[in-house]
Amino acid sequence: MTKAELIEYCNSLAGAVTDMPFNEDFESVVARHEKSRKWFALIMKPDDKYLVNLKCDPMEADMLRRAYNGVTAAYHMNKTHWNSVYLESDVPDEEIKNMVYQSYLLTGGGIRKRRKNGGEG
């Protein structure tokens, strides 16, 4: 999966937006929930390869790290709850999409919160 394909997929999720929030960093892209502004993906290029940081259930995070060489403990994030996934590695595109979607859900995507008056929002 390329960086452009990943950004396109992130933008296809309901209520998701991408932006480049870091001054003078023209590589990193954040995918977030538009309303809450919570991140669910951080795409960056710390060395010569692109990677994406994704939130993950801790037990699944460990399993994914064992299953793929392209999945490691997160770069500059909480290593229990976040993984780094190298793009164009041994991780299949469909698995990357699944991990992105799980991160999206874990950070509040697709969940409608109840309003104080009892209705759905």
N, C-alpha and C positions, 0 to 999 in steps of 0.2 A: 504494500500500500504506500502511495506517495503522500507527501504533505498535503498537496492540493486535494487529493481524494479524501483524506481524513477530514480536512476542513469542510468539504462539501457534505460529508456524512454528518458531522457535528451540527452543521446548520440545518440539516433536514429534520432534526429532532424538535418536537413541539416546544415552543418557548425558548429555544436556544439561540444564542448569538455568539459571534466570535469577534475578537478585537486584538489589538496589539498594544497592551497597556504600559510597556516599559520604554521609557525615553531612550533613544539612540540604540535600541535593540530591534533590528528589522527582520529578525528570524522568528522570534517567539510569538506564539499565538495562544490566547486563552479562549476556551469555550466555556460559556457560563449560562446559567439560567437568567433570562432577561429580567424577570421581576425581582428575584432575591439577590441577583448578582453573584451567587455562589458558583465557584469553579467546579467543573467536572472533568476538564482535560486541560493540560498545559503542554503545548507542542513546542519543542525547543531543539537547538542543535549545539550542545555543549562542546562537542568535538567535531569529528568529520561526518557524523551520522545523526539523522533526526530521530528523536524519541518523543514519546508522549507519556506524561504522568497521568495515571488514572486511579481513582479511589476504588478500593476492593475490600471485600470481606476478608479479614485476616487469615482465615483457614484456606480460602480460595487463593489468596495472594501467594501463600507458600506453595500450594499445589501448582500454580501456574509457573512459578520460578523454577520448580523442579522439572516441569514438562517442556519448557522452551528455553533455549540459550538466549533468546532475545527478550526475556522478561527478567528484570532484576529488581532489587529493593529500590525504591524511588530515589531519584536524584533530587536533592535539596527539599525533600518532603518527609513527612512522618512515614517511616519505613515499615510500620506495622499495618497501616491502613492504605498505603499508596504503593503502586508498582510503576516502574518505568518500562515501557514497551518500545523496543527499537523497531522503527519502520524498515521495511525491506530486509527483514531478518527471517528466521525460521517460523515465525508466527504467521499463520494463514490470515488473509484479509478478513474472512468471516469471523475468526476468533477475535481479531482486533475490534471489529464492529461490536461483537458481543461484549467485550470488556468495556468499550466506550459506553454502550447502553447501560450496563450494570452500574458504572460510575455515575451516569446521568440519573439513574433511579436512586442510588444511595445518597446523592446530594439533593434530592427533592424533586426530581423530574417526574412528571406525570401524576403527581399526588396533589389532589385538591384539598386545601385546608378548610376547616369549618370556620365560619365567621362567628363572632361572639353571640350573635342573635340566633344561632343554631342552623342557619342556612349554609349551603355550600358556596364556596367562593372560587 
